[in-house]
Amino acid sequence: MSDTNDIQGHIDRTRAELAATLNEIEDKLNVPKQLGIAGHRAKASYERDKWPWLAGAGVVALTVGGILVAAVRSR
């Protein structure tokens, strides 16, 4: 009888581990949830130190401006 209880206990633990793993996978594949997490991280990063974000925005603006100037000149 002890063997049966041991086996049942092992099965129950394995089921619980599987359920936890499936929940973790579901969280990772939940795109809206992951986007929300990424947004909160980005906001927190900006609030901690905005200068890297502003520098990145400046680089993007210069790049877009350069592309536009090149496009206008090539016409």
HTML snippet that shows the backbone in 3Dmol.js (N, CA, C, O; Angstrom):
<script src="https://3Dmol.org/build/3Dmol-min.js"></script>
<div id="view" style="width:600px;height:400px;position:relative"></div>
<script>
const pdb = `
ATOM      1  N   MET A   1       0.817  -1.189   0.000  1.00  0.00           N
ATOM      2  CA  MET A   1       0.000   0.000   0.000  1.00  0.00           C
ATOM      3  C   MET A   1       0.866   1.259   0.000  1.00  0.00           C
ATOM      4  O   MET A   1       0.490   2.272  -0.589  1.00  0.00           O
ATOM      5  N   SER A   2       2.008   1.195   0.652  1.00  0.00           N
ATOM      6  CA  SER A   2       2.918   2.328   0.706  1.00  0.00           C
ATOM      7  C   SER A   2       3.421   2.692  -0.691  1.00  0.00           C
ATOM      8  O   SER A   2       3.563   3.869  -1.022  1.00  0.00           O
ATOM      9  N   ASP A   3       3.689   1.660  -1.512  1.00  0.00           N
ATOM     10  CA  ASP A   3       4.152   1.914  -2.874  1.00  0.00           C
ATOM     11  C   ASP A   3       3.097   2.676  -3.670  1.00  0.00           C
ATOM     12  O   ASP A   3       3.425   3.584  -4.433  1.00  0.00           O
ATOM     13  N   THR A   4       1.853   2.312  -3.494  1.00  0.00           N
ATOM     14  CA  THR A   4       0.769   2.991  -4.208  1.00  0.00           C
ATOM     15  C   THR A   4       0.683   4.454  -3.787  1.00  0.00           C
ATOM     16  O   THR A   4       0.489   5.335  -4.625  1.00  0.00           O
ATOM     17  N   ASN A   5       0.827   4.710  -2.493  1.00  0.00           N
ATOM     18  CA  ASN A   5       0.797   6.089  -1.998  1.00  0.00           C
ATOM     19  C   ASN A   5       1.993   6.885  -2.516  1.00  0.00           C
ATOM     20  O   ASN A   5       1.859   8.055  -2.876  1.00  0.00           O
ATOM     21  N   ASP A   6       3.165   6.243  -2.552  1.00  0.00           N
ATOM     22  CA  ASP A   6       4.360   6.903  -3.078  1.00  0.00           C
ATOM     23  C   ASP A   6       4.179   7.254  -4.553  1.00  0.00           C
ATOM     24  O   ASP A   6       4.514   8.356  -4.987  1.00  0.00           O
ATOM     25  N   ILE A   7       3.652   6.316  -5.304  1.00  0.00           N
ATOM     26  CA  ILE A   7       3.429   6.549  -6.733  1.00  0.00           C
ATOM     27  C   ILE A   7       2.414   7.668  -6.936  1.00  0.00           C
ATOM     28  O   ILE A   7       2.615   8.550  -7.771  1.00  0.00           O
ATOM     29  N   GLN A   8       1.327   7.631  -6.176  1.00  0.00           N
ATOM     30  CA  GLN A   8       0.305   8.676  -6.306  1.00  0.00           C
ATOM     31  C   GLN A   8       0.877  10.040  -5.933  1.00  0.00           C
ATOM     32  O   GLN A   8       0.574  11.041  -6.581  1.00  0.00           O
ATOM     33  N   GLY A   9       1.697  10.080  -4.898  1.00  0.00           N
ATOM     34  CA  GLY A   9       2.340  11.335  -4.502  1.00  0.00           C
ATOM     35  C   GLY A   9       3.250  11.860  -5.602  1.00  0.00           C
ATOM     36  O   GLY A   9       3.274  13.058  -5.886  1.00  0.00           O
ATOM     37  N   HIS A  10       4.005  10.944  -6.221  1.00  0.00           N
ATOM     38  CA  HIS A  10       4.890  11.330  -7.322  1.00  0.00           C
ATOM     39  C   HIS A  10       4.074  11.869  -8.503  1.00  0.00           C
ATOM     40  O   HIS A  10       4.446  12.868  -9.119  1.00  0.00           O
ATOM     41  N   ILE A  11       2.977  11.208  -8.806  1.00  0.00           N
ATOM     42  CA  ILE A  11       2.103  11.650  -9.901  1.00  0.00           C
ATOM     43  C   ILE A  11       1.547  13.041  -9.598  1.00  0.00           C
ATOM     44  O   ILE A  11       1.515  13.901 -10.478  1.00  0.00           O
ATOM     45  N   ASP A  12       1.115  13.261  -8.374  1.00  0.00           N
ATOM     46  CA  ASP A  12       0.559  14.564  -7.995  1.00  0.00           C
ATOM     47  C   ASP A  12       1.610  15.670  -8.111  1.00  0.00           C
ATOM     48  O   ASP A  12       1.319  16.758  -8.606  1.00  0.00           O
ATOM     49  N   ARG A  13       2.839  15.384  -7.648  1.00  0.00           N
ATOM     50  CA  ARG A  13       3.914  16.378  -7.752  1.00  0.00           C
ATOM     51  C   ARG A  13       4.253  16.664  -9.211  1.00  0.00           C
ATOM     52  O   ARG A  13       4.471  17.815  -9.591  1.00  0.00           O
ATOM     53  N   THR A  14       4.295  15.614 -10.022  1.00  0.00           N
ATOM     54  CA  THR A  14       4.598  15.787 -11.440  1.00  0.00           C
ATOM     55  C   THR A  14       3.522  16.614 -12.129  1.00  0.00           C
ATOM     56  O   THR A  14       3.830  17.470 -12.959  1.00  0.00           O
ATOM     57  N   ARG A  15       2.270  16.364 -11.791  1.00  0.00           N
ATOM     58  CA  ARG A  15       1.169  17.154 -12.370  1.00  0.00           C
ATOM     59  C   ARG A  15       1.288  18.622 -11.970  1.00  0.00           C
ATOM     60  O   ARG A  15       1.078  19.515 -12.790  1.00  0.00           O
ATOM     61  N   ALA A  16       1.621  18.860 -10.723  1.00  0.00           N
ATOM     62  CA  ALA A  16       1.761  20.243 -10.251  1.00  0.00           C
ATOM     63  C   ALA A  16       2.915  20.943 -10.976  1.00  0.00           C
ATOM     64  O   ALA A  16       2.792  22.106 -11.362  1.00  0.00           O
ATOM     65  N   GLU A  17       4.029  20.238 -11.160  1.00  0.00           N
ATOM     66  CA  GLU A  17       5.164  20.807 -11.884  1.00  0.00           C
ATOM     67  C   GLU A  17       4.793  21.091 -13.337  1.00  0.00           C
ATOM     68  O   GLU A  17       5.159  22.133 -13.882  1.00  0.00           O
ATOM     69  N   LEU A  18       4.074  20.173 -13.960  1.00  0.00           N
ATOM     70  CA  LEU A  18       3.644  20.360 -15.342  1.00  0.00           C
ATOM     71  C   LEU A  18       2.708  21.559 -15.455  1.00  0.00           C
ATOM     72  O   LEU A  18       2.825  22.355 -16.388  1.00  0.00           O
ATOM     73  N   ALA A  19       1.792  21.688 -14.519  1.00  0.00           N
ATOM     74  CA  ALA A  19       0.865  22.824 -14.536  1.00  0.00           C
ATOM     75  C   ALA A  19       1.629  24.141 -14.396  1.00  0.00           C
ATOM     76  O   ALA A  19       1.326  25.115 -15.085  1.00  0.00           O
ATOM     77  N   ALA A  20       2.614  24.167 -13.506  1.00  0.00           N
ATOM     78  CA  ALA A  20       3.413  25.383 -13.325  1.00  0.00           C
ATOM     79  C   ALA A  20       4.194  25.707 -14.596  1.00  0.00           C
ATOM     80  O   ALA A  20       4.274  26.868 -14.998  1.00  0.00           O
ATOM     81  N   THR A  21       4.763  24.693 -15.222  1.00  0.00           N
ATOM     82  CA  THR A  21       5.514  24.901 -16.461  1.00  0.00           C
ATOM     83  C   THR A  21       4.610  25.420 -17.570  1.00  0.00           C
ATOM     84  O   THR A  21       4.984  26.337 -18.301  1.00  0.00           O
ATOM     85  N   LEU A  22       3.425  24.839 -17.696  1.00  0.00           N
ATOM     86  CA  LEU A  22       2.486  25.297 -18.723  1.00  0.00           C
ATOM     87  C   LEU A  22       2.040  26.733 -18.464  1.00  0.00           C
ATOM     88  O   LEU A  22       1.859  27.502 -19.408  1.00  0.00           O
ATOM     89  N   ASN A  23       1.861  27.098 -17.205  1.00  0.00           N
ATOM     90  CA  ASN A  23       1.498  28.481 -16.872  1.00  0.00           C
ATOM     91  C   ASN A  23       2.618  29.451 -17.254  1.00  0.00           C
ATOM     92  O   ASN A  23       2.352  30.543 -17.755  1.00  0.00           O
ATOM     93  N   GLU A  24       3.870  29.048 -17.016  1.00  0.00           N
ATOM     94  CA  GLU A  24       5.005  29.892 -17.393  1.00  0.00           C
ATOM     95  C   GLU A  24       5.079  30.058 -18.907  1.00  0.00           C
ATOM     96  O   GLU A  24       5.324  31.157 -19.405  1.00  0.00           O
ATOM     97  N   ILE A  25       4.867  28.966 -19.635  1.00  0.00           N
ATOM     98  CA  ILE A  25       4.880  29.036 -21.100  1.00  0.00           C
ATOM     99  C   ILE A  25       3.761  29.943 -21.593  1.00  0.00           C
ATOM    100  O   ILE A  25       3.962  30.751 -22.499  1.00  0.00           O
ATOM    101  N   GLU A  26       2.589  29.808 -20.998  1.00  0.00           N
ATOM    102  CA  GLU A  26       1.455  30.649 -21.390  1.00  0.00           C
ATOM    103  C   GLU A  26       1.772  32.125 -21.163  1.00  0.00           C
ATOM    104  O   GLU A  26       1.430  32.965 -21.996  1.00  0.00           O
ATOM    105  N   ASP A  27       2.423  32.449 -20.041  1.00  0.00           N
ATOM    106  CA  ASP A  27       2.799  33.833 -19.769  1.00  0.00           C
ATOM    107  C   ASP A  27       3.795  34.348 -20.804  1.00  0.00           C
ATOM    108  O   ASP A  27       3.685  35.485 -21.262  1.00  0.00           O
ATOM    109  N   LYS A  28       4.764  33.513 -21.173  1.00  0.00           N
ATOM    110  CA  LYS A  28       5.774  33.927 -22.151  1.00  0.00           C
ATOM    111  C   LYS A  28       5.170  34.152 -23.526  1.00  0.00           C
ATOM    112  O   LYS A  28       5.638  35.016 -24.268  1.00  0.00           O
ATOM    113  N   LEU A  29       4.149  33.400 -23.880  1.00  0.00           N
ATOM    114  CA  LEU A  29       3.542  33.500 -25.204  1.00  0.00           C
ATOM    115  C   LEU A  29       2.388  34.501 -25.259  1.00  0.00           C
ATOM    116  O   LEU A  29       1.805  34.715 -26.321  1.00  0.00           O
ATOM    117  N   ASN A  30       2.060  35.105 -24.136  1.00  0.00           N
ATOM    118  CA  ASN A  30       0.980  36.086 -24.074  1.00  0.00           C
ATOM    119  C   ASN A  30       1.544  37.444 -24.517  1.00  0.00           C
ATOM    120  O   ASN A  30       2.097  38.191 -23.711  1.00  0.00           O
ATOM    121  N   VAL A  31       1.393  37.746 -25.808  1.00  0.00           N
ATOM    122  CA  VAL A  31       2.009  38.939 -26.388  1.00  0.00           C
ATOM    123  C   VAL A  31       1.525  40.229 -25.721  1.00  0.00           C
ATOM    124  O   VAL A  31       2.362  41.060 -25.369  1.00  0.00           O
ATOM    125  N   PRO A  32       0.230  40.438 -25.531  1.00  0.00           N
ATOM    126  CA  PRO A  32      -0.185  41.684 -24.870  1.00  0.00           C
ATOM    127  C   PRO A  32       0.430  41.848 -23.473  1.00  0.00           C
ATOM    128  O   PRO A  32       0.820  42.950 -23.087  1.00  0.00           O
ATOM    129  N   LYS A  33       0.510  40.772 -22.739  1.00  0.00           N
ATOM    130  CA  LYS A  33       1.102  40.846 -21.400  1.00  0.00           C
ATOM    131  C   LYS A  33       2.589  41.193 -21.493  1.00  0.00           C
ATOM    132  O   LYS A  33       3.083  42.024 -20.732  1.00  0.00           O
ATOM    133  N   GLN A  34       3.302  40.552 -22.430  1.00  0.00           N
ATOM    134  CA  GLN A  34       4.726  40.817 -22.594  1.00  0.00           C
ATOM    135  C   GLN A  34       4.971  42.257 -23.055  1.00  0.00           C
ATOM    136  O   GLN A  34       5.935  42.888 -22.623  1.00  0.00           O
ATOM    137  N   LEU A  35       4.104  42.779 -23.931  1.00  0.00           N
ATOM    138  CA  LEU A  35       4.236  44.172 -24.363  1.00  0.00           C
ATOM    139  C   LEU A  35       4.012  45.126 -23.191  1.00  0.00           C
ATOM    140  O   LEU A  35       4.690  46.147 -23.075  1.00  0.00           O
ATOM    141  N   GLY A  36       3.064  44.789 -22.332  1.00  0.00           N
ATOM    142  CA  GLY A  36       2.830  45.610 -21.146  1.00  0.00           C
ATOM    143  C   GLY A  36       4.036  45.623 -20.224  1.00  0.00           C
ATOM    144  O   GLY A  36       4.411  46.669 -19.694  1.00  0.00           O
ATOM    145  N   ILE A  37       4.639  44.463 -20.034  1.00  0.00           N
ATOM    146  CA  ILE A  37       5.836  44.365 -19.191  1.00  0.00           C
ATOM    147  C   ILE A  37       6.971  45.179 -19.798  1.00  0.00           C
ATOM    148  O   ILE A  37       7.655  45.920 -19.093  1.00  0.00           O
ATOM    149  N   ALA A  38       7.172  45.039 -21.115  1.00  0.00           N
ATOM    150  CA  ALA A  38       8.235  45.786 -21.793  1.00  0.00           C
ATOM    151  C   ALA A  38       7.983  47.287 -21.696  1.00  0.00           C
ATOM    152  O   ALA A  38       8.918  48.066 -21.508  1.00  0.00           O
ATOM    153  N   GLY A  39       6.730  47.690 -21.824  1.00  0.00           N
ATOM    154  CA  GLY A  39       6.395  49.107 -21.703  1.00  0.00           C
ATOM    155  C   GLY A  39       6.696  49.656 -20.320  1.00  0.00           C
ATOM    156  O   GLY A  39       7.219  50.762 -20.182  1.00  0.00           O
ATOM    157  N   HIS A  40       6.365  48.882 -19.300  1.00  0.00           N
ATOM    158  CA  HIS A  40       6.657  49.318 -17.927  1.00  0.00           C
ATOM    159  C   HIS A  40       8.163  49.412 -17.698  1.00  0.00           C
ATOM    160  O   HIS A  40       8.636  50.337 -17.038  1.00  0.00           O
ATOM    161  N   ARG A  41       8.915  48.456 -18.241  1.00  0.00           N
ATOM    162  CA  ARG A  41      10.378  48.503 -18.093  1.00  0.00           C
ATOM    163  C   ARG A  41      10.956  49.724 -18.806  1.00  0.00           C
ATOM    164  O   ARG A  41      11.830  50.406 -18.272  1.00  0.00           O
ATOM    165  N   ALA A  42      10.464  49.994 -20.012  1.00  0.00           N
ATOM    166  CA  ALA A  42      10.960  51.147 -20.765  1.00  0.00           C
ATOM    167  C   ALA A  42      10.638  52.445 -20.028  1.00  0.00           C
ATOM    168  O   ALA A  42      11.479  53.338 -19.938  1.00  0.00           O
ATOM    169  N   LYS A  43       9.427  52.544 -19.506  1.00  0.00           N
ATOM    170  CA  LYS A  43       9.028  53.749 -18.774  1.00  0.00           C
ATOM    171  C   LYS A  43       9.898  53.931 -17.532  1.00  0.00           C
ATOM    172  O   LYS A  43      10.343  55.041 -17.237  1.00  0.00           O
ATOM    173  N   ALA A  44      10.137  52.848 -16.812  1.00  0.00           N
ATOM    174  CA  ALA A  44      10.977  52.925 -15.614  1.00  0.00           C
ATOM    175  C   ALA A  44      12.402  53.324 -15.986  1.00  0.00           C
ATOM    176  O   ALA A  44      13.036  54.109 -15.280  1.00  0.00           O
ATOM    177  N   SER A  45      12.902  52.783 -17.092  1.00  0.00           N
ATOM    178  CA  SER A  45      14.244  53.127 -17.554  1.00  0.00           C
ATOM    179  C   SER A  45      14.322  54.606 -17.912  1.00  0.00           C
ATOM    180  O   SER A  45      15.289  55.280 -17.556  1.00  0.00           O
ATOM    181  N   TYR A  46      13.319  55.113 -18.610  1.00  0.00           N
ATOM    182  CA  TYR A  46      13.283  56.531 -18.978  1.00  0.00           C
ATOM    183  C   TYR A  46      13.210  57.412 -17.732  1.00  0.00           C
ATOM    184  O   TYR A  46      13.876  58.445 -17.656  1.00  0.00           O
ATOM    185  N   GLU A  47      12.406  57.003 -16.764  1.00  0.00           N
ATOM    186  CA  GLU A  47      12.268  57.800 -15.542  1.00  0.00           C
ATOM    187  C   GLU A  47      13.555  57.807 -14.724  1.00  0.00           C
ATOM    188  O   GLU A  47      13.855  58.793 -14.050  1.00  0.00           O
ATOM    189  N   ARG A  48      14.320  56.708 -14.779  1.00  0.00           N
ATOM    190  CA  ARG A  48      15.594  56.652 -14.060  1.00  0.00           C
ATOM    191  C   ARG A  48      16.624  57.579 -14.698  1.00  0.00           C
ATOM    192  O   ARG A  48      17.296  58.344 -14.006  1.00  0.00           O
ATOM    193  N   ASP A  49      16.744  57.505 -16.035  1.00  0.00           N
ATOM    194  CA  ASP A  49      17.745  58.305 -16.743  1.00  0.00           C
ATOM    195  C   ASP A  49      17.258  58.531 -18.163  1.00  0.00           C
ATOM    196  O   ASP A  49      17.293  57.625 -18.996  1.00  0.00           O
ATOM    197  N   LYS A  50      16.805  59.747 -18.432  1.00  0.00           N
ATOM    198  CA  LYS A  50      16.207  60.008 -19.739  1.00  0.00           C
ATOM    199  C   LYS A  50      17.228  60.317 -20.828  1.00  0.00           C
ATOM    200  O   LYS A  50      16.876  60.284 -22.007  1.00  0.00           O
ATOM    201  N   TRP A  51      18.477  60.618 -20.480  1.00  0.00           N
ATOM    202  CA  TRP A  51      19.446  61.039 -21.489  1.00  0.00           C
ATOM    203  C   TRP A  51      19.747  59.974 -22.540  1.00  0.00           C
ATOM    204  O   TRP A  51      19.841  60.326 -23.716  1.00  0.00           O
ATOM    205  N   PRO A  52      19.902  58.715 -22.200  1.00  0.00           N
ATOM    206  CA  PRO A  52      20.107  57.717 -23.271  1.00  0.00           C
ATOM    207  C   PRO A  52      18.918  57.647 -24.228  1.00  0.00           C
ATOM    208  O   PRO A  52      19.094  57.440 -25.429  1.00  0.00           O
ATOM    209  N   TRP A  53      17.723  57.817 -23.699  1.00  0.00           N
ATOM    210  CA  TRP A  53      16.528  57.797 -24.549  1.00  0.00           C
ATOM    211  C   TRP A  53      16.507  59.009 -25.470  1.00  0.00           C
ATOM    212  O   TRP A  53      16.171  58.891 -26.648  1.00  0.00           O
ATOM    213  N   LEU A  54      16.862  60.165 -24.938  1.00  0.00           N
ATOM    214  CA  LEU A  54      16.892  61.371 -25.761  1.00  0.00           C
ATOM    215  C   LEU A  54      17.987  61.283 -26.816  1.00  0.00           C
ATOM    216  O   LEU A  54      17.792  61.724 -27.949  1.00  0.00           O
ATOM    217  N   ALA A  55      19.130  60.721 -26.456  1.00  0.00           N
ATOM    218  CA  ALA A  55      20.206  60.538 -27.434  1.00  0.00           C
ATOM    219  C   ALA A  55      19.758  59.593 -28.543  1.00  0.00           C
ATOM    220  O   ALA A  55      20.022  59.845 -29.719  1.00  0.00           O
ATOM    221  N   GLY A  56      19.092  58.521 -28.179  1.00  0.00           N
ATOM    222  CA  GLY A  56      18.577  57.583 -29.182  1.00  0.00           C
ATOM    223  C   GLY A  56      17.570  58.242 -30.097  1.00  0.00           C
ATOM    224  O   GLY A  56      17.580  58.010 -31.306  1.00  0.00           O
ATOM    225  N   ALA A  57      16.698  59.065 -29.532  1.00  0.00           N
ATOM    226  CA  ALA A  57      15.710  59.782 -30.350  1.00  0.00           C
ATOM    227  C   ALA A  57      16.411  60.752 -31.290  1.00  0.00           C
ATOM    228  O   ALA A  57      15.985  60.926 -32.432  1.00  0.00           O
ATOM    229  N   GLY A  58      17.479  61.382 -30.822  1.00  0.00           N
ATOM    230  CA  GLY A  58      18.250  62.286 -31.676  1.00  0.00           C
ATOM    231  C   GLY A  58      18.899  61.554 -32.834  1.00  0.00           C
ATOM    232  O   GLY A  58      18.897  62.045 -33.963  1.00  0.00           O
ATOM    233  N   VAL A  59      19.453  60.382 -32.560  1.00  0.00           N
ATOM    234  CA  VAL A  59      20.067  59.575 -33.619  1.00  0.00           C
ATOM    235  C   VAL A  59      19.022  59.177 -34.650  1.00  0.00           C
ATOM    236  O   VAL A  59      19.275  59.245 -35.853  1.00  0.00           O
ATOM    237  N   VAL A  60      17.857  58.763 -34.187  1.00  0.00           N
ATOM    238  CA  VAL A  60      16.778  58.391 -35.117  1.00  0.00           C
ATOM    239  C   VAL A  60      16.370  59.601 -35.954  1.00  0.00           C
ATOM    240  O   VAL A  60      16.184  59.478 -37.164  1.00  0.00           O
ATOM    241  N   ALA A  61      16.230  60.760 -35.327  1.00  0.00           N
ATOM    242  CA  ALA A  61      15.835  61.968 -36.055  1.00  0.00           C
ATOM    243  C   ALA A  61      16.877  62.335 -37.105  1.00  0.00           C
ATOM    244  O   ALA A  61      16.522  62.678 -38.233  1.00  0.00           O
ATOM    245  N   LEU A  62      18.157  62.268 -36.748  1.00  0.00           N
ATOM    246  CA  LEU A  62      19.216  62.572 -37.714  1.00  0.00           C
ATOM    247  C   LEU A  62      19.232  61.570 -38.863  1.00  0.00           C
ATOM    248  O   LEU A  62      19.443  61.946 -40.016  1.00  0.00           O
ATOM    249  N   THR A  63      19.011  60.309 -38.551  1.00  0.00           N
ATOM    250  CA  THR A  63      18.992  59.279 -39.593  1.00  0.00           C
ATOM    251  C   THR A  63      17.833  59.507 -40.556  1.00  0.00           C
ATOM    252  O   THR A  63      18.015  59.471 -41.773  1.00  0.00           O
ATOM    253  N   VAL A  64      16.659  59.738 -40.018  1.00  0.00           N
ATOM    254  CA  VAL A  64      15.490  59.990 -40.875  1.00  0.00           C
ATOM    255  C   VAL A  64      15.707  61.261 -41.691  1.00  0.00           C
ATOM    256  O   VAL A  64      15.395  61.302 -42.881  1.00  0.00           O
ATOM    257  N   GLY A  65      16.238  62.287 -41.054  1.00  0.00           N
ATOM    258  CA  GLY A  65      16.528  63.530 -41.777  1.00  0.00           C
ATOM    259  C   GLY A  65      17.525  63.310 -42.900  1.00  0.00           C
ATOM    260  O   GLY A  65      17.348  63.837 -43.999  1.00  0.00           O
ATOM    261  N   GLY A  66      18.569  62.538 -42.637  1.00  0.00           N
ATOM    262  CA  GLY A  66      19.560  62.233 -43.669  1.00  0.00           C
ATOM    263  C   GLY A  66      18.960  61.467 -44.830  1.00  0.00           C
ATOM    264  O   GLY A  66      19.282  61.734 -45.988  1.00  0.00           O
ATOM    265  N   ILE A  67      18.098  60.526 -44.531  1.00  0.00           N
ATOM    266  CA  ILE A  67      17.433  59.754 -45.590  1.00  0.00           C
ATOM    267  C   ILE A  67      16.543  60.669 -46.424  1.00  0.00           C
ATOM    268  O   ILE A  67      16.519  60.562 -47.650  1.00  0.00           O
ATOM    269  N   LEU A  68      15.813  61.565 -45.769  1.00  0.00           N
ATOM    270  CA  LEU A  68      14.947  62.496 -46.500  1.00  0.00           C
ATOM    271  C   LEU A  68      15.758  63.442 -47.379  1.00  0.00           C
ATOM    272  O   LEU A  68      15.380  63.700 -48.522  1.00  0.00           O
ATOM    273  N   VAL A  69      16.862  63.958 -46.862  1.00  0.00           N
ATOM    274  CA  VAL A  69      17.718  64.843 -47.658  1.00  0.00           C
ATOM    275  C   VAL A  69      18.266  64.093 -48.863  1.00  0.00           C
ATOM    276  O   VAL A  69      18.264  64.624 -49.974  1.00  0.00           O
ATOM    277  N   ALA A  70      18.731  62.874 -48.662  1.00  0.00           N
ATOM    278  CA  ALA A  70      19.256  62.076 -49.773  1.00  0.00           C
ATOM    279  C   ALA A  70      18.172  61.792 -50.804  1.00  0.00           C
ATOM    280  O   ALA A  70      18.441  61.805 -52.006  1.00  0.00           O
ATOM    281  N   ALA A  71      16.960  61.538 -50.351  1.00  0.00           N
ATOM    282  CA  ALA A  71      15.862  61.259 -51.280  1.00  0.00           C
ATOM    283  C   ALA A  71      15.504  62.499 -52.093  1.00  0.00           C
ATOM    284  O   ALA A  71      15.229  62.399 -53.289  1.00  0.00           O
ATOM    285  N   VAL A  72      15.505  63.663 -51.454  1.00  0.00           N
ATOM    286  CA  VAL A  72      15.172  64.907 -52.155  1.00  0.00           C
ATOM    287  C   VAL A  72      16.265  65.253 -53.165  1.00  0.00           C
ATOM    288  O   VAL A  72      15.961  65.686 -54.277  1.00  0.00           O
ATOM    289  N   ARG A  73      17.518  65.071 -52.797  1.00  0.00           N
ATOM    290  CA  ARG A  73      18.633  65.381 -53.697  1.00  0.00           C
ATOM    291  C   ARG A  73      18.678  64.453 -54.904  1.00  0.00           C
ATOM    292  O   ARG A  73      19.128  64.853 -55.977  1.00  0.00           O
ATOM    293  N   SER A  74      18.219  63.232 -54.740  1.00  0.00           N
ATOM    294  CA  SER A  74      18.297  62.263 -55.842  1.00  0.00           C
ATOM    295  C   SER A  74      17.210  62.479 -56.889  1.00  0.00           C
ATOM    296  O   SER A  74      17.233  61.827 -57.933  1.00  0.00           O
ATOM    297  N   ARG A  75      16.278  63.361 -56.643  1.00  0.00           N
ATOM    298  CA  ARG A  75      15.189  63.611 -57.608  1.00  0.00           C
ATOM    299  C   ARG A  75      15.613  64.547 -58.655  1.00  0.00           C
ATOM    300  O   ARG A  75      14.829  64.871 -59.548  1.00  0.00           O
TER     301      ARG A  75
END
`;
const viewer = $3Dmol.createViewer("view");
viewer.addModel(pdb, "pdb");
viewer.setStyle({}, {cartoon: {color: "spectrum"}});
viewer.zoomTo();
viewer.render();
</script>
